[in-house]
C-alpha cells in the first residue's frame, strides 16, 4: 500500500461490511486492523474478498482473540 487514498478506499470498503465494529487501515505497515462485532457471522473468506475487491491482496491473517471465555452448553 503506497498512498493514503488507497488506504482510505480499503478502509471505507471494509467499514461497509456488516459484522465489523471498527476498522483501521495503516499506511505505515500496510495492515488492516479489524474488531469484529459481537455475534457476527463474518468469515475470513468474506474479508479477503472485500480486500481483493479493493485491488489489494490479503496475503496473511493474524487473528488475535480478546475477551472472556464463557462456558456454554457444558463446554
N, C-alpha and C positions, 0 to 999 in steps of 0.2 A: 504494500500500500504506500503510494508515493505522494498523495496530495490530500489536503483537507476536504475538498469536495467529494473525493472518493470515500473517505471515512464517513463523512456525513450521510452520503447516499446509502451506504451499507447500514449504518445505524438507523436511519429512517425506515429502511425496509424491514429490519429486524423488529423495530418498535411496533410495526403494524401487525405483527403476529400475535394471535391470542395465546395466552398462557405464559407470557413473559412479563415479569413485574418491573424489571429495569434492564436497560441495555446501555453499554458504554463501549464504543469502539476507539481504541487507542492508536493514533497515527504513529506514536513513538515506537511501539513494539509490534505493531501490526496484528494485534489481537482484539477479539471481541469478548467482553465480559458480560455474561447474562445471568440474571437472577430469575429463576422460574417462580411463577405464582403457585400458591398452594393449590393442590388438587388439579394441576394442569395435566393435559394428556399429550403434550408435545413429545415428538421423538427426535433423536439425534438426526435422523434422515431428513426430517422436515426442516430443521435448522440448516443443515448442509445445503438443501435445495434452495433455500432463501439466499444463502451466501452465494451460491453458484448463479442464481438469477440476477444478482447484482454484479456479475462479471468478476467474481473472486473465486478462489478455490479453498475449501476447508480442508487443510492437509492433516491437521491433528486436532484432537479434542482432549482436553484435560478436564476431568469432572471432579469438582470439589463439593462434597456434601456437608452442609452445616445444619444443625438443628438438634432436636431431641428425639432419641429413639424411644418409641412408644410401643408397648405390647399390643398386638391386635389379633383377635381371633385365636388366642393361645400361642401365638408365635412371636 
